[in-house]
Amino acid sequence: MVMRIADPFSALRALQRAVDERRLSDWLGSATSGYGASPPVNVFRKGDDLILVAEIPGVDKKDLDVRVKGNEVRLTGKKSIDYADDVSIHRRERVAGDFDRTLTLRMEIDPDGVEAEYRNGVLKVFLPRAEKAKPRTVEIN
């Protein structure tokens, strides 16, 4: 009778391989990247243009920065959560800290036409498509 001993680390190695494969794959492609307390973002198309909506509650408008270059939109800022000195924290789910999030869009944006508004913790960025990125009708002779 042959006795086989299971390798206690085989499951951990398999998990590590799966994590490495997922991390190295482009399952997100070049769609998003970011770090920190990154805000959740939705991007909508309206006609030829895009509208980016980000939830950033509790962030002061002066702590936000929006930059557009080519087909990338970069949101940076700082989320802070203040607690009174005489309290103890029993549960903490809200994330605080600096965030830096870059979204790569599928079309080039006209940086001169970009507008942004921030109300009640919601940032809306209006992103007009660059003129050279708009489709053109070609007359056939």
Residue, then its C-alpha position, 0 to 999 in steps of 0.5 A: m500500500v502506497m501512502r500519499i501525503a498531500d502537499p499543504f501548500s499546493a492550494l496556496r500556490a494555485l491561488q497565487r498563480a490565479v492572482d498573478e494571472r489575473r493581475l497580469s492579464d488585461w481584463l481591464g484593458s486600458a480602460t481605468s487605472g487608479y490608486g487611493a480612495s478612488p471615486p466610482v465613475n460612470v461615463f455616458r455618451k450623449g450625441d458625439d460627446l461624453i459625460l463623466v459622473a464621479e461620486i466624491p462625497g465630502v470632498d471640498k471643491k478646492d481639493l479636486d483637480v480634473r485634467v484632460k489630454g488626448n483621450e485621457v481624463r485624470l481626476t485627483g483629489k483628497k478625501s478626508i474624514d474628520y472625527a471628534d477628538d473624544v470618540s473611538i471608532h468602532r467600525r470604519e468603512r469610508v475610505a479617506g486619503d489622496f486619490d488619482r484616477t485616470l480613465t482612457l476613453r475610446m475617443e479624443i477629447d477637445p480639452d478647450g471645450v471641457e466643463a465641470e460642475y460639482r454639487n452635493g458630492v457629485l462631479k460631472v465633467f462634460l467631455p466634447r469629442a475633438e473635431k478631428a475625432k468626429p466621423r465624417t461623411v465622404e461623398i462618393n464620385 
